[in-house]
Amino acid sequence: MKKLISLLLALTMLLSLCAFASAEEPVEIRIAVNSLGNGWPADPADDFVYQKILKDTGVSVKFDLVDNFYESMGTRMDIYDVYRIDIDHLISWGRDGLLLDLSAYKDNELADYFAWLGSTQLNAAYVDGTLYGLPQLYDGSKSQLNVTVRQDWLDALDLKMPETVQDLYDVAYAFTFNDPDKNGIDDTLGLSAQKNGGGEVYLFDTIMGSFDTVLGNFVIIRDGKVTNTLLQPGMVAGLEWCKKFVDARIIDNDALGTTGSDKFIAGQVGMIGVTWPGLWKQYGQDKIHNVNPNAVTSFFTTLKSEVGAEEAMYTGDLSTTNTIIAVNADISPEKLEAFFKYINYIIGEEGGNLVFYGIEGDHWVRDENGNIKMTENATAANYISTYQIFSRKELEYLQAKFPEAKQVFEATTGANRIWTYNSLVIEPEDIYLEDLASYARQQLLDFIYGDRELSQEEYDKFIQELNDIYQFDVYMQAAAEQLAAYGLVD
C-alpha cells in the first residue's frame, strides 16, 4: 500500500512538473513612448486592456513613458524593443543601423497589418528604400476642421451660410455691427478661431483656402511639381482679403495668441474656425447652451475657390501624422514573434474593439442593430488610446463614441484639403527651418495688419529675403529631390 501511495505521489509530482514546463511564460514587449493616455493606470493589475491582451495572446505589452524622449534615448535605446517615433528619427536611426529592416516580414507576418492599413501613405515608412517603420492608419479623417456658426444669428439677420469669401465677409460684418443677438448692445464679433500650435493661422486659413494656399511654409504638389504655399499665385490676393477683414474690425485679433472658443461659447463671436470635437461633442454643446439656451449651431467646411482650384479646407499633412512604429534592430526572435502577435491581435475584431472601446458589457454594448454603443462607464476606458499604436478607423470609432456629432465629422472628413508634405522633407544642414517658418509667419501677419506694404512687388521682396537669409530656395530644391525619391513627383 505504501508503495502504491509513493507511486501515486511520484506520478502526481511528475504531472505537475510537466504541466509547469508546458505553461509558457509571457513574452514581454517594452514600447518606448513620449506620452500616455489620460488616466494611465500605475499598476498593470488595474489595466484591463493589458490583462486582456496578456490572457488572449500571452504577450505582456509594457508602454514606458520616456521623459525628454529623444534626448535621453541615446543611452537607453537597448532597453526597449519598439519605439513610437517621428519621421526625422526614423530616418536618422534607420541610417545608423539602430532599427530592424521589416521588409522580409511584409508578405507573411505583417500581411494582415498591411491589408488592414489599406491605402495609407507608406512613403514615410521607408528610408533609402528600406522598410524601417510601420505607419499609422490614415483614412483621411485626421484633420477635422470646420467653421462653426451661430445659425440663430444667421436667421435673426436673414442671412445665409457663407459660400464665398465675400459671403464670409458680409456675414462677419453683419455679426459685428447688426446686433445679431438682439440685446441692443455693441458686444459681438464676426469671426474667430481656435489657436493652433502647429504653425498654421486658423484665423485666416478659412479665407486663404479659397486661394489654394495657407499662411505659412508648407510644401505642396501642384501640376506634378513640388512647390510651396508661400509661392502660390493667389497668395497676395488672399492676403488682401485677410487685410480687408482686419481693417473692417470684424475679426478676433486675440485668436492669434489664444483660443476663441471661449468667446464663441459665451455668445460674443458668431463664427469660429475650429476642430469639431471641442464644440460638437455633447459637452461642448452643453457649454454653449448653458450660457445661451436658445443658441443653434451649424457649420460649413469649405468656401468656393477664387482661383479655379478645388474647394479646400485648411491643410492636412499626408504623412500619417508623423508617427511611426519602429523596432529595435537587436530584438530577439522570440520578442519579434510576440510583437507580430500583438499587432495581429489589435487589428482583429476582438482586439480592435478592446483597444478602441474597452471591455464589452462594461464600457460598450451592442445595440439592437448590432452597432457598438458606449455605456455610462465608457470614460473609464479613456486611457486606452495608447494601445492604438496604429491609430484607428476614425469614422467607425467616432460613430460609436460621438453619435451626436455624426453630421459634422462626416462632413469634415469628406472635405477636400490642401495636402502638405513637410514631414517627408529633411532640411539640409545649416538651414534652420523653425527660424524660416517663424520669420515667414511674422511677415505674412505684417502684410495683413499693415506693418508692411502689401503689393506684389513687396511680396516678391519678401520671398527673396527668405532665399537670401534662410536659404528657402535651397530648402525647396531639397524638397523637390526628396519627394521625387519617394516617387511622389517625376
N, C-alpha and C positions, 0 to 999 in steps of 0.2 A: 504493500500500500504506500509506504514511504517512497519507494522507488517511482511509483506512478505519479505521486504528487510532485516529486522532484522533476520528473519528466515534463509534467504539465507546466510547472513554473518556468522551466527552461524554454519550453515552446512558446509560452506567453511572452517572455523577455525577448526571444528571437523575433517574434512577430512585431513587437513594439519597436525594436531596433530597425526592422525592415520598413515599417511604416514611417518612422522618423527619417530614415535615409531617403525614402521616396518623396517626402514632402519637400517641395522646392522652396528655398529661401527667396524672399522678394529680391528683385534686382533694383537697386536704387539708381535713379537718374537725377542728377543735380543740374538745374537750369538757372543760369545767371540772368537776372533781370534788374532794371533800374527803377521799377515801380511795382507795387502790388495792388490788388483790388481793394476797394474801400471796405474796411472791417475785416481784414485778413486775420484768420484765427492764429493765435500764438502757438497753440498746441495742435499737432496733426490729429489728435484724438477728437478734436472739435471740428475738424474739417471733413464734412460729409462727402465732398467730392473726392478728396484724397482717399478716404476709406473705401468708397465705392470702386474707384479705379483700381486700388490695391486688390480688392476682393475679386474683381472681374478679370483682371489681367495678370496679377502677380507682379506688377510694376509699382515701385514706390517712387512717385514723381514729386521731387522736392524743388520748390522755387526759392531761390536765395536772393534776397534783396541786397544789392551791392551799392553802397554809398560811393559817390564820386566815381561812377561806374567805369568810364574809360581811363581815368587817371590811375585807378587802383588795379585795373585788370592786368596791367603789365606784369605784376608779380604774383597774380592769383589765377591765371588762366588754367593752369593744370588742375585746379581744384574742381572745375566744373566740366560737365560732359557736353552741355549745349548752351548756346548763348543767344539772347534776343538782342540784336544789334542793328545799327543803321547801315546804309549802303556804303558810306565812306569807309567804315571799319571792316565791312565785308571785303572790300577791295584791298585795303592795306593788309589785313590779317591773312587773306587768301594768298596774296603775293608773297607774304612772309612764310608761307607753309604751315600756318597755325590751324588751318581749317581742313576738314575732310572733303575730298572730292566725292560728291554724291552721284556722279554721272552713272556709275556702274549699277546703281540701285533703282534708277528711274523706271525701268521697264518691268521690274519684278516687285521688290519690297515696297517701292513708292508708287506703283502703278495706280492703286486706288486713290491715293492722295492727289495725283495729277489729274485723274479723271474727275474727282470732286472739285478740283481747283478751276477747271474749265478754261475760259478764255482770259484769265488773269494775265496781265503783262508780266512776262517771265524774264525779260532782258536784265532787269535789275539783279537777278539771282546769279548771273554768270559773271565771272571775272576772267578776261582774256580767253573766253571760250570754255571755261571750266565751271561746272555747276557747284558752287561753294555754299549755296544757301537755298532755303525753301521760303518762298514769298507767302505773304498773306493773301487770302481770297480778296479779289476786288471785283465786285459786281456792279460798280457804277453808282453806289448809293452812299458813299462816304461824305461827299460834300453837299450836305443837305441844307442849302441856303435858300432863303426866300425874303420877300418884303412883306411883313405882316402889317395889315391896315385896319384902322377903325372903320368898319363897314357902316356903323351907325352914324359916323361923321359924314361919310360919303352920302348917305341917304338924307341926312339933315340939310345938306347943301345942294342936293340934287346933282351929285357928281357921279361919274362912272369910274370903275377901276382903271388906273393908268395902263396904257398900252404902248405909248411912245415917250420919249424924253420930254417932249413938250407937254404931254398929259401929266407926267410926273411933276413938272414944274408948276403947272396950273393947279393941281391938287395940293401940292405943298404950299403954294401961295394962299390958296383958299383956307387951308387948315390953319395957317398962321394968322391971317388977318380977318377972316369972316366969321369968327366966333362959332366954330363947329359944335362946341358943347353947350351953346346957348345959355351961358351963365352971365353974359353981359360984361365979362372981364377979358382983357387982352392978356391971356395966360397960356396960349397954345403955340405949338411949333409944328412945322410940316414934316420934316424928315430927320431921323436919327439913325444910329447903327450900333451894333454890338462891336465893342473893341476887339481886335484880333491881334494875337501875339506873333503871328507868322509873317508879318511884313506887309500884308495887304491892307488896304484902307477901305473897309466896308462902307464907310460913309459915302464914298464916291463910286464904288465899284458897280452899283446899280446903273449909274449913268455911263461909265466907261465901257461896260459890256456892250452897249449899243454901238460902240465904235470899234468893236473887236479888239479890245485891249484892256489892260489892267494897270493901275498905278503902281509901278514897281519893276524891278529887274526879274522878268520871268521869261525863260527860254520856251519858245513855242515853235511849231512847224506849220508853215503855210505854203501851199502850192509845191509841196515836196521839198522845201528848203527850210533850213534852220534859221530862225530869226528871233527877235525879242519883242516883248510888248512895248518896250521903250522906243522901238524902231517902227512901230505900226503907223501907216499913213494917216489913220484917224486920230492920232494922239492929240494933236493941237486942237482940233475941233472939239474933242471930248473935254479937254482942259477948259476951253472957252465956256462950255456948258456948265462945268463944275463951278467956274468963277461966277457965272450968272446966278446960280443958286446962292452962293456966298454973298454976293453983292445985294441980293434981294432980302437977305436976312431971314431965309425960310428953312435954314438947315442948322442942325445942332452941332456947333463947333466943338462943344465939350466931348463929343463922341470920338474925337481923335485920340483922347487920352483915357477916357473912362467909358464904361458901357452905358448905352442909352436905354437899356431895358427897364431900369427903374422909372425913368420918365414916361415910358410907354405905359407901364403898369399903373402909374399914378394919374394917367389921363392928361399928361402935358404934351405928348407928342402923338401925331396921328399915323405916322408910317415909320417902320424901323427895319433896316436890313439886318437879318439875324439868322442864326441856325435855328431850326424849328423846335428842338426839344425844350428850350427854356420857356417858351410861351405857349406851346401847343400840347405838351403833356398836361395831364389833368391838374397837377399842382400849379402850373403856370397859368392856366385858365382860371383857377380858383383865386390866384393872387389878383388877377385883373378884375374879377367880379366882386371880390371883397372890397375893392376901392370904388368900382363903378358897376353896380349890379346890372345896369341896363346896357353895358358895353357889348358890342358884337364885333368879333374879329373875322377878317378874311385875309386873303393873301394873293400875291402873284409871284411868278418866278423870273420871267424874262421880259424885257422890253423889245420892241421891234428894232431891228438893226438900222442904223443911219448910214451904213457904208456898204450895203448889199451883201453882208456876210450872214451866217446863220445867227438867229437869236441866241444869245449866250447868257448863262447865269454865272457871274463871278468867275472863279478859277478853281481848277482842281488838278492835283498832281497825278500823273498817270502811273507812277512807280509804286503802287501798292502801299501808300502811307509811309514809305521809307523805313519799313520794319521788316527784318529778315531773320529767320531762324537758321543758325549755323551750328555745326558740330565740331567738337574738338578733334583735331587730326589724329590724336593718340587714343581715342576712345577704344575700349576693349570690344571685341566681337560680341561678347555677352551683353554689354550695355547698349551697343548699337542695335542688336536684335530687339532688346526691350524697348528702345526708343521707337523703333518702327511699329512695335506692337501698340504702344501708346498712341501713335499717330493714327493708325488704322481704327483704333477704338473710338477716338474723339470725332472722326469724320463719319462714323457709322451712326445709325439712327439712335441706338440706346445711349452710346457715349456722347453723341452730339446733343441730344436732349438734356443729358446730365450737365454738361459744361455750359450750355446756353440758358437753361431754365431751372435746374436743380433737380430735386427728387420728386418723381411722380407720386401724386397723392398727398404730398406735403406742400411743395412750392407751386405745383401746377397739376391740372387735371385735364381730361378730355371732355369737351362739351358734347352736345347731342349730335353734332355733325362730325365728331372726331377731331376737331381742331383743338390746339393747345390753349388753355385758359389759365391765367395766373390766379393763385389763391391769395387770401389775405396775408399769408405768411411768406409771400414771394420776396419781400425785402430782406429776409434772412439769407437769401442767395445772392445778394448784390455783389459780394466779393469775388464771385467765381469767374469773372471776366478774364482774369489772369490765365486760367486754364484754356482759354480760347486762343491758343498761340498762333493760329492761322486765321484769326478773325472769324466771321460767320456769314451766312447768307442773310444779309441785312433785312430784306423785305419780309422774309418769313419770321425773323426774330421780332421785328417791330410790330408786325401784325398781332403776334401773341402778347407782347409786352405792353403796347400802347395802342390798342384798337381805337381809342378816342381821337387819335391823330392820323388815322389812315389816309384821309384825303390829302393832307399836306405832305406827308412823307412820300406818298406815291407820286405826287406832282413834282416835288423837288428831285426825286430820284430820276424821273423821266426828262427833266430839263437839260438842255444842251449846256455844255461847259466850255470854257476856254482852257483846254488841257495844257499843262505846263510840264516841263521835263527837268527842272533844276536839279533834282536829286540824282539824276543819272549823269550829271556833269561834274567832274572833279576839276577844280580850278588849277591852273598851272602855279608853280611856285612863284612867290613874290607878288601874287595877286591876293589882296585881302578883300574877299567877297563881302563880308559884313560892312566894311567901310564903304565899298562901292554902293551897296544897297541902301545904306543909311544916307549917303550923300544924294543919291537919286531921289529917294523919298522926300527929303527936305526940299530939294529944288522943285520937285513937282508941286509940293504944297505952296512954295513961294510963288510959283506961276498962278496958282489958284487964288491965293489970298492977296495978290497984288504987290508982293515984295520983290517980284522980278517981272519985267515986261513980258507980256505974253504975245509972242509973234512967232512965225515960222523961223525967221532969221535967228531970233534969240534962242529958240528951242534947238536949232542946229548947233549953236554955240555950246549949249549945254551938253549935247551928245559928244562934241569934240572935247569938252572938258573931261568927260568920262574916259575917253580914249587916252588923253594926254596924262591925266593924273592917276587913273585907276586901271589902265590897260583893258578897258572894256572891249576893244576890238580884238585883243589877244584872247580874252575870255571867250568871246563869241566864235573865234576860229577854233578854239579847243572844243567848244560845244558842238560845232558842226562836225568835227572829226570824230568825236566820241559817239555821237548819235548815229553817224554813218557806220561806225564799227558795230553798233548794236543792230544795224540793219533797218533802222527807222527811216533813213533817207538814203538816196543814192550817193 
